[in-house]
C-alpha cells in the first residue's frame, strides 16, 4: 500500500498539518502523534506523524501497515485502547520490538475513528515514560483526544476528496433535548442522574443517546460528543 504523507499539506488555516500536530503534541505533553486514514476506492494510506525518520522509512518500505498491531486491533475496536493491552501479546512481539528499537515509545494510546462512507482512521499518541506515569498522564486527556481524532479524521477525508465537510454543508439535526442530554453527559452526569433531572425513565435517556449517536454517525457516546463539538452543537 502506497503511503501519502500529509505532514506538509496545507490545512484550512495558514499552518501545515505538521504545525498543527506539533502544537497538539507540545500542548498535551506528548512525544509523538500519528494518524493513518483510508477511504473506499483509494488504494493509498494517507498519513502523518512525528515518528523518527528511520521508523517512517522502515514502515513504508516493508509495508508494515498490513501487519501493524495498532491497525489490526483498531479495526476490531470501537473505543480507544492502551498499548499496554496489546504490546506483550506473542503475535505482536516482533513488530513492537522493531518499533521500540527505532525510537517508538513503549506507551501509547490509539483511537479508531469510523466516518461517513466507510472511511477509517487510527489516531495515535505516545510518550517515553513508565507505565504508571503514562496512566496518570493520559487518563484525563482521553476525551479531548477523541475530539481531536474525530476532527482530524474529518479534515483529512475532506482533503482527500477535495470536498467540504458533510457536517458543514448538511449538519445533522438533533432535538433540543438530545443536545441537552449530550451536554449533561459531557459534564459528568450518569444516566441515572439524567433520569432524575429530566423526570424521564433511564430507558428514555438511553433512547435519546442512541438517537443522537445515529444522527451523528458515531459508534460510541464519547464519539458522538466529539462530533457534536466538532460541528458546534456543543461547546468545545
Phi, psi and omega in degrees: 000127179287136180257125177258116183277118181265003188302329182257006180287149179289139173263172182304333178266203183278344185273157171272169175302323180300319178296313182298314180299315183292324176300313180298317183300314181292313183299327184261006176067040183250159175269324182216147170228138178214154177211139174233135185229136173234147178229152180302147176067013174234126185280352186271159167258119178264121186213170173205162179180164180253015181294160177302146182302324181300318180289319179298323179294312179299316183301316180287315184294325181264004179053049186286350177305323185286342180240007182294119180302324180298317179292316181300312181291323180298320178298333183265356188245157175243356185229161175301147178222143180274140179299336179304331180289336190236344191290338181259007177290132186307321183290345181251358188301315184295319181297311182295324178300316178296318180296315182295324179295337183251028169092005179279133179298155177283339183247130180203167176227132180240140184237113175283139178230122177247126184243189180299147177069026179065023172289153186212136175227154167240118180254125189229139172234151182207163184204141174281107180190175177284165179300317182291322177296320180296316180301316180292324184285317191272329186306314181289350187254359187298317180300315178296319180295324177295321176298314180295320179298315179297317181296314181294321177302309182299318180295319181292316179298319178297320179294317179301317184273351181066031184233155172290156180301137176298332180284340175275321184276329181216073183295143179295149181257105175265147176289161178301322181291322177297319177295319179299317180297315179298320178299315182291320178296317180297333178277001175106004181283140177273170178299321178296317177300316181295322179301318179288313183298318185263359177057045175226170181283156175304325179297321178296319177299315180298322179293321179294320178296316179297318179298317179296319179299316181297314181297327182269002180057045183244141181275333182231167178296316179299321178295320178297317179296319179298316180293321179298322176293319184301324183258009172089008178284333175236152177290132180285000000 
